[in-house]
Amino acid sequence: MAELFYVGVDVGTASVRAALVTREGLLKSTAEEPISIWEPESDHYVQSSTQIWERCCTVLKKVTHGVERSRVRGVGFDATCSLVVLDQNFQPVPVTKEGDTQRNVVMWMDHRAAEQAARITDSGHRVLSSVGGVMSPEMQPPKLLWLKENLKETCWNKAAHFLDLPDFLSWKATGSLTRSLCTLVCKWTYSPPEGWDPSFWTSIGLEDLLENNFSKIGNETCAPGSPVGCGLSQEAATDLDLDPGTAVGASLIDAHAGGLGVIGADVKGFQLPCENQPISSRMAMICGTSTCHMAISEQPVFVPGVWGPCLSAMVPGMWLNEGGQSATGRLIDHMVKGHAAFPSTCGNFYTYLNSHLSLMANSHPVDLLGTNLHLWPDFHGNRSPLADPTLKGMVVGLSLSQTLDDLALLYLATIQALALGTLHILEAMKGAGHDIRTLFLCGGLSKNPLFVQIQANATGLPVVLPDQMEAVLVGAAVLGACASQDYKNIQCWNTLEGFTLTYHVILKIYTGTWALFHRT
């Protein structure tokens, strides 16, 4: 029988990636293209949906080159939870004061709407219970309110469609405006089965979004992995060099795709504390520019300062809580590349600094090197569990020295601070009722062994890495596989009954030295 494939497309913060994935969940080929980020003002970060789609086409065509079109059974998209604005003709609408129509995406990490978010929090509306009680400027309601209050003539009055970036991609692929429950529930306050709460939008001054049955923000929804429209439209099929009608799965936010890719791993025989336990005993951590901490449960769990519970946002029929740190990989880059000794590092600076710390430790635990240098990591605010976007970072214990040793110690202090941030989130989740026993990591930072080890040390929990390291891409491909009807639904990957598009082989398990870490 001819080999069949599924394509996963991942739009991250700074690049677009694609993977051709086999029925066994193995990556046959991958491709990556950069995308632009503009910062017209402090805390304003914007992108171009036109450029993003062009890059999606480029990487998808690269990974399917030479493959018969009929053997590509389905396509799945994931993306950052950024806000795309289009007019009634589906053309880009500018989200900056400069008015460049190609800059029509308010990025997830854009904090321009901090004041609007605080006002929404002060309203005390009941929908806030599903976002940890605090509205974040990284969610869509405050961003929409900012656009209305600050760009009413050039943006708000011209806008006919506000879409989360993952939903924009499925629309470009199919022509269908059906939204994924992942995006609407997690970032827009949508609550199935009731749907939108008109009183919320009216109370914050966005009552015009109620027009035409909420047509501007979506009135048709489906679970992630559900078939969208009639598959690839003729136009999209031409763009992508695939057959019209090729199945397209309802999309996921990028972190949720990563969670889907790792949280169902087969751990039998590894003597992990989550073995023979419900999947709710696991937390998926997607560690990249930022980090998302994903925990699921059969019943809703309300965690102060942690987003959720969100029904069917990652796994249909299960509730999701999402903790997070707004800057992790980005923070490490900021601390390291801004140091006077950075030019003296060679090659991959993570690898170089990890080796240098080992030499400095001289066979002793590396953790002990951080005894006299401490860092508070909220340089871009605290997403969870303090839920305070106004917080800033700080470093305690600096001297006038700027040697390579000093850089290595600052790098270590940053990683340790981020790991303690994970512990803070874990403690909040456990205090609310979650029973998390094992961490499953993916994303760029999971390829850094020191980062992974210190996560284990700080939390006292085993950390599992999958055999296939590109969990986000495989998670996206799962969506296409489900939409193709080759598999019944997303849950099949967990039961392992007739569905192999997930990680069944564990690459490595890290265990921690919790007592030693916390004595420093």
N, C-alpha and C positions, 0 to 999 in steps of 0.2 A: 504494500500500500504506500502511496506517495506520502512523503512527510508533510505535515501541516504545521502552520506557524501562526503566531499572534504577534502583533506589534504593540509595544508600550511606548508612549511618548510622554516625557517628563519635562515640564517647563519650570525650571528652578529660578532662583533669584537672578543669576547672572549668565545662565546658559540654557539651551534646549538640547535634550538628549533623546535618543530613540534606541530601542533594542528589538531585534527579531528573536522571538522566544519560541522554543519547541514545546511540544505537548508535555515533555518531562520537566519543564521549568528551567531549561538550560538556555543561556544566552548564546545565540548563534553568531550574532554580529551586533555591534553598537556604533553609534556616531554621536558627535557633539558639535554644537555651534554656539558661539557667544551671542548674547543680546545686550543691548545698550541700557544703561541706567543714567538718567539725568537728575541732578539735584539743583533745581532752579533757586531754591531758598533752603535755609536750614530746616531740617526735618521734613522737607518735601522731596519725595522720590517718585519719579514717573518713568513710564516706559511706553512703547508703541505696540499696539495690538497688531498693526499691519506687519511690522518687522517680526514679531513673535510668530505669526502664522507662516510667514515666508521661511523662517528658520525651521519650523515644524516640517514643512514640505521638504526642505533640503535634507534634514537628517533621516526622515522616513524613507525618502527615495534612496538614500545611501545604504540603509540596512536591508532594503528589499531588492537591491540591484541584482539582477541575474536570477531572481526567484520568480517562478511562474505565478501570475496574479491569482489564479484560482487556488493556490496553496496558502494564500494569506487569508485566514478565516475571519479575523476580527481585529479591530483597533481600539485601544483604550487610551485616554488622555488623563493626565493629572497636571496640576499647576499650583503655583502659589495662590493664596486667597487675596488676589489683587482685584481692584475694581475697574471694569472696562465700561466706557461711556460711548454710546452710539446714537446717531440721530434717527429720524423716521425712515431714512433710506439706508440705514445700517452703515453709515459713514462715520469715521471717528470724530468725536467732539473733544476739544482741548480741555484739559484739567489744570492748566497753568495760566497765570495772569498774562504771560507773553502771547498766548493764543495760538500756539503751534498745534495744528489739528492732528499731527501725527503723534503728539504726546498726549494720549487719551487714556492712559492707565495710571490710576493711583495705586502705588505698590503697597503690599502688605505692611511693610516696615515704615511707611509714611505716617508720621505722628502729627501732621498739621491740625488734626481735629481733636487735640487733647482737651481743649476747653469745651467743645461740644460733647465729648464723651463724659466729662465731669458733670455737665448739666443733665445729661440723660441719666446718669447714676443718681443724681440728686432727686430725680423725679420719683424714684422708688417704685416704678411700674413693675407689675408682676412678672413680665417677661425676663426681668433681670435675674430671676431665680435660676434660669438655665445658662447663665454666663458667670456663675460664681458670685452674683450680687453686685458686680462692678462692670460697667461698660468700658471696654478697651478701645482706644483710638485705632487699633488695628482691625476692628470690626467695621462692617459697612454702614450701619445707621449713622454714626457720627461723621463719617466721610461724606455721606450724602447730605447731611445737614450743613457741613462746611461748604460744599459746592453751592447749595442754595443761598447761603448767607454771604458768600464771598465772590461767586462767579455766576450770579443769577442771569445776567444778560448773555454772556458768552458761552455758558455751559448749561446751566439748569433749564433755561427756557427752550433750549434747542434739543435737549436730550429726550429720546423716546425709549431707550433701552439701557438699563443698568444691569450688567452681568458680572458675576464672579468670573475670573479668568478661566477656570476649568469649564464653566458652562459656555463661555465664548467659544472655546475650542470645539466643543461638541456641536454648537450651532454652525460654526464655519464648516465642519465636516459633513453635516447632515441637512442644514437649513431648518432644523427644529429648535424652537425656543424652550423646550422642556428642560427644566432645571433639575440638577441632582439634589437629593435630600441632604447629601453631605455638605454642600455649600450653604444651602438655605437655612438648614437647622443650626449649623455651627457658627455662621458669620452674619446671619440676617434676622434672627429671632423667629424664624418660621417654626411652627410646632405641629407636627402631624399627630392625630388626624385632623385637628381643628383648622390648621393652616395659619394664615396671617391674623394678627390681633389688630383690628382697625383702631382701637383705642390707644394703642401704643404709638402708632405713627401720627395720630392726631395730637396726642399729648406732647410730642416733641417738635411739632410744627411742620410735619411732612405729610399733612392730610391730602395733598395733591397726588400722592402715590396710590391712593385708594381708587383713583379714576379707572374706569374700564376693567374693573375686577383685578386691580393690581397688575395691569399689563406691563407696566414699565419695569417691574422687579420680578415678574413671573407668576403665572397662575396655573401652570401645569408642572407636576413634579413626578419623579420616579426614583427608585432606589438605585444606588451605585451598581453598575454592571448590567442594568436593564437595557434592552435594545432601544436606541434613540432613533426616532423617525423611521425611515425606510433604509437606514444605512447610509453609506457615502452618497452624496448627491453627485450629479453628473459633473458639476463644476469642481467639487473637491476631488473627485476621482481623477479628473484630468490633472489637477495640481499635484496629486500624490502618486500618479502612475499606478493606480489600483483600479479594480473593477467597481463600477457603480453598484450600489447595493451591499457592498462589503459591510459587515456588521460593525457598529460603533456602540460601545458601552457608555452608559451614563458615567460621568467623570467623578474623580475624587480630588480633594486638595492633596498636594504633594506629600505632606506628612502622613496623611491617612493612607495613601497608596503604600508608603513605606511600612506603616503599621500592618496593613493587610499582607504585605510580603513576608513579614517575619513572625508575626504573633502566633501563627498556626504551625510552627515547626514541630516535627516529630522528635521528641526528646527521650523516647523509650531507651532504657539501658544506660543512660548517662548519670543516673542517680541524682538528678536535680530535684529540689524541693517542690517544683511544679509538676513533677511526673505523677500521673494518676490523679491530678487535680483539675478542676474546671479551668477553662482558658482564662477566666477572670483572675487567676493567680499570677498572671503574667503582665508585665508592662513593656510596651514597645517604645523605644527611644529612637527618634529620627534626628540624627545629629549632623547638622550642616552649618549654614550661615547662622541659623538659630537652631534651637532644639525643642522638639515637641515630645511630651511624655503622655502616651496614650494608654488608658486603662479602660477595659470594657466590663460590663456587668449585665446580668439578666434582669435586674430590677434597677430603677433609677437611684443613683447616689448623688446627693448634693454636697459639694465640697466648697466651702467658702474660698473665694479667690481663684478657683479653678473652673475653666469653662465646662459647660455641660451641667446635667446629663443630656445628651443628644441622642434621640432614637434613630437607629438605622443610618447613622452618619458614616460609619466605617463598615460594620458588619450588619446586614439587614436583620432587624428583630432584636438587636442588642443595643444597650445604652453605652455611650462613650463619654468619658471624662478626659479632657485635654489640658494638662498643665504645660508650661513652657517657659523658655528663657529666650528673650527677644534677640539677644546677641551672644553667640557662643563661638563658632568658627570666625565670625567677623570680629569678635572681641580679641581672640587670640592673635589674629592678623594685626589688629590695631596696636596691641601692646608690643608685639615683637617687631613689626616693621617700623614702628616709630622710635625704636631705641637706637642710640648712637652706635651700638656694636653690631647692628643687624647686617651691615655690608660685609662683615667678616665671616658670616655663615656661608656654607657652601651647599650647592645642590638643594635638595628638599630640606628646608630649615627645620621641619619637625624631626626628621631622622637625625639631622646634625645635632640639634639641641638635646634630643633624647640620649644620644651617645655621649654628649658632653656631660650631661647630668649623671650618667652612670660612672664616668670617670671621676667626677667630683665626689660621688658618694663612696667610692673606694670600697665596694662590696657591701656597704651598709644600705639599708632601705633608702631609696631616693626620697620618700616622703619626709624624712627627717631633715632634709636640706631646707625645707620651708618653714622651719621653726620661727625665724625672726622676720619674715616678710609675709604680709597678709594683704589680701585684696578683696574689696567688695565689688561684685561683678555687674552691678546694674547700671552700666554706662548708657544704656538705651531704655532705662526704666525697668520695672519688675513686672513681668507678665503674671507669674504665679509664685507663691500663693499670696503675696502681699498685694498684687493687682494695683500697683501704683506706678503709672507711666512717668511721673515726675521725678522719681528717684534717680540719683546719679551714682557713679562709681567712685571708688577711692582706693589708694594704696597706702599702707602703713608700714614703715620700716625702711624707707629708702635712704640711701646715703648719697654723697657726691660722686661716688665711683660709677663708671659706666663701662666696665669691662665686659668681656664675653661671659664671664662667670655671673655677673650681675644680670645680664640678659637672660641667661639660662634659669636663674632663680626667679625672675619676674615671670617668665613663661610657665614655670612650675607653679607659682602662686596663682596664676590665672586659671590653670587647669584644676587646681585644688579647689578654688573658689567656686568654679562651675559645678564640680562634683558635689560640694556641700549644698549648692542650690538644688541639685537633684534630690538630695536627702531631705531638704526642707519641703519640697513638693511631695515626696513619698510620705513623709510624716503627716502632712495635711490630708492626703488621700486615705491613709490607714486610719487616721483619727475619725474620718467620716464613715468608715465601714468597708473600704477596700482591703482585701487580703492579698497583697502582692508579695510574691516569693522569689521571682526570678526576673531579671532584666534581659530584654532582647534588643540589641543595638543594630542600627544600620545608618547609612549616610557617610559623608566624607570623613567626619571625625572618627568614625568607628574603625577607620583604617590606621589610626594612630594608636599603637599599643600602649603608650603611656597614658593617654586620655582614657582608654578603656579600663586599664588596671586601676587607675585612681577612682574611677566611678565605682568599681567593685570595692575598693578599700573604704571609700567614704560611706557607702550605703550598707556594707556588710552583706550584700546579696551577690549571688553568682551572676555573671554577665555572659550572655551567649551571643556568639557571632555566627551567621549562617555560612554555608558552603558557597553559595552564590552571593557575592558581595553587593550586587546592584538591586537591592530589595525594592526600591521605589519603581524601577523600570519593570520588574517582574509583577509588582502589584498593579501597575497600569495595564500590563498585558493580560492579567487575570480579568480585567473588565471587558476587554475585547473577546476573551474566550467565553465568558458568560453570555455576552450579547450574541455570539455566534450560535447559541443554543447547543453547542457541543457539550456543554455542562449545564446542569439544572440551575444552579445559583452559586453565589459566593460561598455559602456555608460549606459546600462540598469540599473545599480545600482544607477545612478543619477536620472533617470526619475521615478524609482520605479515601472516600468511597468513589472510585471512578474519576478522581480529579487529582492530577499530579502537578499542577502549575503552582508549586510553592516549594519552600525549602524543607527537605526531609533530612538533610545531612548537616550536622553541626560542625562548623570549622574549628572552633576553639571555645573553651570555657575559661573564663577568668574568675578566680576566687579571691576575696579580699583579705586584708589584714586590718580589720575595722578598729580593733583596740589600739594598735600601734598608731594608726592614722589619727585617731581622736585624742591621743595623748600629746600630739605635737601642738 
